[in-house]
Amino acid sequence: MLVKTPAIKLGVEVRESHIEEGRLIMSGVANAMPCTVEIGGHELVRLIGKLVRPSVIALVIKSVFISEPRA
């Protein structure tokens, strides 16, 4: 995943996820820095609503069958 801000672009790799106190906790690395993303229930519902579109579903299905390019 690539996170872009006006100041920097960060390559983010989610390495694990779990539920804690009603929040989805995803942890991994952003470039070389450890990072954590916490998403609450209402945020998660909004995010899923934005992702459940035909173009995103098609990308998910396509990605299952196409291997990721090697660096």
C-alpha positions, -999 to +999 in steps of 0.1 A: +000+000+000+013+035-008+003+064+014+009+098-002+009+131+016+021+165+004+054+160+022+062+123+017+052+090+001+052+060+025+052+024+015+030+007+041+030-031+048+003-044+071+017-075+088-010-083+113-045-073+124-067-079+154-097-065+172-091-046+205-118-027+225-141-026+195-115-013+171-097-030+142-060-027+149-036-032+119+001-030+126+031-032+103+057-009+088+057+024+069+090+024+051+113+014+080+091+028+108+068+006+128+032+019+125-003+011+137-037+020+122-068+019+144-102+019+128-134+022+148-167+006+139-183+036+122-151+044+103-150+007+092-186+008+080-178+040+059-146+024+045-164-008+035-191+013+019-165+030-003-149-003-012-180-022-022-181-009-058-179-029-090-145-015-100-130-024-066-146-059-065-132-065-100-097-055-089-099-079-060-110-108-082-083-099-108-056-097-081-064-132-070-054-146-104-025-123-112+008-126-093+024-095-079+055-082-098+087-090-081+110-061-071 
